Amino acid sequence: MNASIRAVGAYLPPKRVTNDDLAKTIDTSDEWIRSHTGIGARHIAADDKTTADLAVEAALAALKNGGLAPEELDLIILSTSTSDYVAFPATASLVQHRIGARCGAFDLAAACTGFVYAMECARGFIAAGTAKKVMVIGAEKLSAIVNWQDRSTCVLFGDGAGAVIVEACGEDHGFLASRLLSDGSGEEALILRAGGIKQPIDENTSYAERCIEMDGRRVYNFAVQANTDLIRGLLDDAGLSIDQVKYIVPHQANIRIILAAAKRAGIPEEKFYLNIEEYANTSAASIPIALNDLWRDGKLESGDVIMTLGFGAGLTSGGQILRI
């Protein structure tokens, strides 16, 4: 039994912060940010909003778009790096309760690749026959863990949530290929150092240690190679040519990464769907937000083939090819 996407939904906080807005508080400019990242703005959640708040809105939108009641869900998988609580309860459980679902729910941590990992989990539950309808959510409030004094990282990230409902389907649709990868030797390349068991937060913990730290060059090199390898590997696994794929939907981290991978793989830039200019990097939420934009704008039809690509801290990477 295969699994396909039935519906998508997304939520972006109403507060929109442009590059010019950031230039008022840190030493940067719209021209520099755009030329180095492709980002023009990002949406920032209010101080009193949590990741669960964002995820609930995206989940309700997906249910509405799919014409489903929350009671019809068999499982909720939520991927995030900014869970409401450090260890428990799971943010997915908070969402399950607030949307009125009556099913299991758990969080999944794979950083920016989390949505891809969660989609593969959903496919596995459906293939095993233990679930028929699974909601996969990517949700992040990255503004809470960004170092707003570090101009090299704070310009990159935004808040938001996207949700996808995956359901059982026949052989003509669904997953055609899937790959999940990890290279833990990249532990230090992208890290939030303090707050876990290894380095608990105490009176000696600095502000920087509570925020995202990134070795930009190392992440760039990893991401370009990971995307190139994934594109080639997924096409081989599915027995498809790139011409048969309507859109490649990558994690929206940095336009330079995506364009470099496109060039290395010999794929036209137009094949990649990009919305990073408006939303910046929303980590696990970026792919489902992009999928929602594609559906909302009428750019996907039944039978279309898409490829998703994720890459991030871990260092993790992964992707899927799906027939809508």
C-alpha positions as CSV (number, residue, x, y, z in Angstrom):
1,M,0.0,0.0,0.0
2,N,1.4,3.4,-1.0
3,A,0.7,6.9,0.5
4,S,-0.1,10.2,-1.2
5,I,-0.7,13.8,-0.2
6,R,-4.4,14.6,0.2
7,A,-4.2,18.2,1.5
8,V,-1.8,20.9,2.7
9,G,-2.1,24.0,4.9
10,A,0.2,26.6,6.2
11,Y,0.4,29.5,8.6
12,L,2.8,32.5,8.7
13,P,2.7,35.0,11.5
14,P,1.3,38.4,10.4
15,K,4.4,40.3,11.5
16,R,6.6,40.7,8.4
17,V,10.2,41.9,8.9
18,T,12.1,43.1,5.8
19,N,15.8,43.4,5.3
20,D,15.5,47.1,5.6
21,D,13.9,46.6,9.0
22,L,16.9,44.5,10.2
23,A,19.3,47.1,8.8
24,K,18.0,49.6,11.4
25,T,19.2,47.4,14.3
26,I,22.3,45.6,12.9
27,D,25.1,46.4,10.4
28,T,23.7,44.9,7.2
29,S,21.7,46.0,4.2
30,D,19.0,44.7,1.9
31,E,21.5,44.4,-1.0
32,W,23.9,42.3,1.1
33,I,21.3,39.9,2.4
34,R,19.6,39.4,-1.0
35,S,22.9,38.9,-2.9
36,H,24.2,36.4,-0.3
37,T,21.0,34.5,0.5
38,G,18.1,35.5,-1.8
39,I,16.1,36.5,1.3
40,G,14.0,39.7,1.3
41,A,11.8,39.3,4.3
42,R,10.8,36.9,7.1
43,H,7.7,36.4,9.3
44,I,8.2,36.7,13.1
45,A,5.8,35.3,15.7
46,A,4.7,37.4,18.6
47,D,6.5,36.9,21.9
48,D,3.4,35.2,23.4
49,K,3.1,32.7,20.6
50,T,4.7,29.2,20.6
51,T,5.5,26.6,18.0
52,A,2.3,24.8,19.0
53,D,0.3,27.9,18.3
54,L,1.7,28.1,14.7
55,A,1.3,24.3,14.2
56,V,-2.4,24.4,15.2
57,E,-3.2,27.0,12.6
58,A,-1.4,25.1,9.9
59,A,-3.1,21.8,11.0
60,L,-6.6,23.4,10.9
61,A,-5.9,24.8,7.4
62,A,-4.9,21.4,6.1
63,L,-8.0,19.8,7.6
64,K,-10.2,22.4,6.0
65,N,-8.5,22.1,2.6
66,G,-8.8,18.3,2.7
67,G,-12.4,18.4,3.8
68,L,-11.6,16.2,6.8
69,A,-12.6,16.2,10.5
70,P,-9.8,15.9,13.1
71,E,-11.4,12.7,14.3
72,E,-10.4,11.1,11.0
73,L,-6.7,11.4,11.7
74,D,-4.9,8.2,12.8
75,L,-1.6,9.8,13.7
76,I,0.1,13.2,14.0
77,I,3.9,13.6,13.4
78,L,5.4,17.0,14.2
79,S,8.9,17.9,13.2
80,T,10.5,20.9,14.9
81,S,13.7,22.2,16.4
82,T,11.8,24.6,18.6
83,S,9.5,22.5,20.7
84,D,7.4,24.2,23.3
85,Y,9.1,22.1,26.0
86,V,12.7,20.9,26.1
87,A,11.9,17.2,26.7
88,F,8.2,16.6,27.2
89,P,5.3,16.8,26.6
90,A,5.6,16.6,22.9
91,T,4.4,19.6,20.9
92,A,2.5,17.2,18.7
93,S,0.4,16.1,21.7
94,L,-0.5,19.8,22.4
95,V,-1.6,20.2,18.8
96,Q,-3.5,16.9,18.8
97,H,-5.5,18.1,21.8
98,R,-6.2,21.6,20.5
99,I,-7.4,20.6,17.1
100,G,-9.7,17.9,18.6
101,A,-8.0,14.8,17.1
102,R,-8.2,11.4,18.8
103,C,-5.0,9.8,17.8
104,G,-1.4,9.2,18.6
105,A,1.1,12.0,18.3
106,F,4.8,12.4,18.5
107,D,7.6,14.9,17.8
108,L,10.5,14.1,15.4
109,A,13.9,15.9,15.5
110,A,16.0,16.0,12.3
111,A,16.4,19.8,12.1
112,C,15.8,21.2,8.6
113,T,15.4,17.7,7.1
114,G,12.7,16.9,9.7
115,F,9.7,17.2,7.4
116,V,11.3,14.7,4.9
117,Y,12.0,12.3,7.7
118,A,8.4,12.7,9.0
119,M,7.0,12.0,5.6
120,E,8.9,8.8,5.4
121,C,7.6,7.8,8.8
122,A,4.0,8.6,7.7
123,R,4.5,6.4,4.6
124,G,5.8,3.6,6.7
125,F,2.8,3.7,9.1
126,I,0.4,3.6,6.1
127,A,2.3,0.8,4.4
128,A,2.2,-1.2,7.6
129,G,-1.5,-0.8,7.7
130,T,-1.5,0.8,11.2
131,A,-2.7,4.2,9.9
132,K,-4.8,5.4,6.9
133,K,-4.5,9.2,7.4
134,V,-1.4,10.8,8.9
135,M,-0.9,14.5,9.5
136,V,2.7,15.6,9.1
137,I,3.6,19.1,10.4
138,G,6.7,21.1,10.2
139,A,6.6,24.1,12.6
140,E,9.3,26.5,13.9
141,K,9.6,29.6,16.0
142,L,13.3,30.1,15.1
143,S,13.2,33.8,16.2
144,A,13.3,32.5,19.8
145,I,16.7,30.8,19.3
146,V,18.4,33.2,16.8
147,N,21.2,35.4,18.0
148,W,19.9,38.8,17.0
149,Q,23.4,40.3,17.6
150,D,25.0,38.0,15.0
151,R,24.4,39.5,11.6
152,S,25.7,36.4,9.8
153,T,22.9,34.2,11.1
154,C,19.9,36.3,12.3
155,V,19.1,37.5,8.8
156,L,18.6,33.9,7.6
157,F,15.7,32.6,9.7
158,G,11.9,33.1,10.1
159,D,8.9,31.6,11.8
160,G,6.1,29.5,10.3
161,A,4.3,26.2,10.0
162,G,3.1,23.9,7.3
163,A,1.0,20.7,7.5
164,V,0.3,17.9,5.1
165,I,-2.2,15.1,5.3
166,V,-1.0,11.9,3.9
167,E,-3.4,9.0,3.2
168,A,-3.4,5.5,1.7
169,C,-3.6,5.3,-2.0
170,G,-3.2,3.0,-5.0
171,E,-0.1,2.3,-7.0
172,D,-0.7,5.1,-9.5
173,H,0.2,7.8,-6.9
174,G,2.3,8.4,-3.9
175,F,6.0,7.7,-3.0
176,L,8.2,6.7,-5.9
177,A,11.5,7.0,-4.1
178,S,12.8,8.0,-0.7
179,R,16.2,8.5,0.9
180,L,17.2,9.5,4.4
181,L,20.9,10.2,5.3
182,S,22.9,11.4,8.3
183,D,26.5,12.3,8.9
184,G,27.0,12.9,12.6
185,S,30.6,14.0,12.1
186,G,29.1,17.4,11.3
187,E,27.9,17.9,14.9
188,E,29.6,21.2,15.3
189,A,28.7,22.7,11.9
190,L,25.2,23.8,12.9
191,I,24.4,23.6,16.6
192,L,22.4,25.0,19.5
193,R,24.9,24.3,22.2
194,A,23.2,24.9,25.5
195,G,19.9,23.6,26.9
196,G,20.3,19.8,26.6
197,I,21.9,17.2,28.9
198,K,25.4,17.8,27.6
199,Q,25.4,21.5,28.4
200,P,22.5,22.5,30.7
201,I,21.7,26.2,30.9
202,D,23.0,27.8,34.1
203,E,24.1,31.2,35.4
204,N,27.3,30.8,33.3
205,T,25.6,30.2,30.0
206,S,26.1,33.0,27.5
207,Y,23.5,34.4,25.3
208,A,25.3,33.1,22.2
209,E,25.4,29.6,23.6
210,R,21.5,29.6,23.8
211,C,21.3,30.5,20.1
212,I,22.0,29.0,16.7
213,E,25.7,28.7,15.8
214,M,26.7,27.9,12.3
215,D,29.9,27.3,10.3
216,G,28.5,28.8,7.1
217,R,31.2,27.5,4.7
218,R,31.0,23.9,6.0
219,V,27.2,23.9,5.8
220,Y,27.3,25.3,2.3
221,N,29.7,22.7,1.0
222,F,27.7,19.9,2.7
223,A,24.4,21.1,1.4
224,V,25.5,21.6,-2.2
225,Q,26.9,18.1,-2.4
226,A,24.0,16.5,-0.5
227,N,21.4,18.1,-2.9
228,T,23.4,17.0,-5.9
229,D,23.7,13.5,-4.7
230,L,20.1,13.3,-3.7
231,I,18.8,14.5,-7.0
232,R,20.8,11.9,-8.9
233,G,20.1,9.1,-6.5
234,L,16.3,9.7,-6.2
235,L,15.9,9.9,-10.0
236,D,17.8,6.6,-10.3
237,D,15.7,5.0,-7.6
238,A,12.5,6.0,-9.2
239,G,13.7,5.3,-12.8
240,L,12.8,8.8,-13.9
241,S,14.4,11.6,-15.8
242,I,14.4,15.1,-14.6
243,D,12.1,16.0,-17.4
244,Q,9.4,13.9,-15.7
245,V,9.6,15.9,-12.5
246,K,7.4,19.0,-12.5
247,Y,9.0,20.7,-9.5
248,I,11.9,20.2,-7.2
249,V,10.8,21.6,-3.8
250,P,14.0,22.1,-1.7
251,H,14.4,23.2,1.9
252,Q,14.6,27.0,1.5
253,A,17.9,27.7,3.3
254,N,19.9,29.8,0.9
255,I,19.4,30.5,-2.8
256,R,23.1,30.2,-3.4
257,I,23.1,26.6,-2.2
258,I,20.1,25.7,-4.4
259,L,21.5,27.3,-7.5
260,A,25.0,25.8,-7.0
261,A,23.4,22.3,-6.7
262,A,21.3,23.0,-9.8
263,K,24.4,23.9,-11.8
264,R,26.4,20.9,-10.5
265,A,23.5,18.5,-11.4
266,G,22.9,20.1,-14.7
267,I,19.3,21.0,-14.0
268,P,17.6,24.3,-15.1
269,E,17.1,26.7,-12.2
270,E,13.4,27.0,-13.2
271,K,12.8,23.4,-12.1
272,F,13.3,24.5,-8.5
273,Y,10.4,26.1,-6.7
274,L,11.6,28.9,-4.5
275,N,9.8,31.1,-2.0
276,I,12.8,32.0,0.3
277,E,12.6,35.7,-0.7
278,E,9.4,36.1,1.4
279,Y,9.8,33.6,4.2
280,A,13.6,33.1,4.7
281,N,14.7,29.8,6.3
282,T,11.8,28.2,8.4
283,S,13.7,24.9,8.9
284,A,11.3,21.9,9.1
285,A,8.4,24.1,8.0
286,S,10.0,25.3,4.7
287,I,9.0,22.4,2.5
288,P,5.4,22.1,3.6
289,I,5.0,25.9,3.4
290,A,6.3,25.7,-0.2
291,L,3.9,22.9,-1.0
292,N,1.0,25.0,0.3
293,D,2.0,27.9,-1.9
294,L,2.2,25.5,-5.0
295,W,-1.3,24.2,-4.2
296,R,-2.7,27.6,-3.4
297,D,-1.5,29.0,-6.7
298,G,-2.8,26.2,-8.7
299,K,0.6,25.0,-9.9
300,L,0.0,21.3,-9.0
301,E,-2.4,18.9,-10.5
302,S,-3.2,15.2,-10.0
303,G,-0.6,13.1,-11.6
304,D,2.2,15.7,-11.3
305,V,5.6,14.4,-10.0
306,I,7.5,16.4,-7.5
307,M,10.8,16.0,-5.6
308,T,11.5,17.2,-2.1
309,L,15.0,17.9,-0.8
310,G,16.0,18.5,2.8
311,F,19.3,19.2,4.5
312,G,20.4,20.6,7.8
313,A,21.9,20.1,11.2
314,G,23.0,16.6,12.2
315,L,24.2,16.8,9.5
316,T,21.1,15.3,8.0
317,S,19.7,15.1,4.5
318,G,17.0,13.4,2.6
319,G,14.4,13.6,-0.1
320,Q,11.4,12.0,-1.8
321,I,9.9,11.7,-5.2
322,L,6.1,11.7,-5.1
323,R,3.3,11.5,-7.6
324,I,0.5,13.8,-6.5
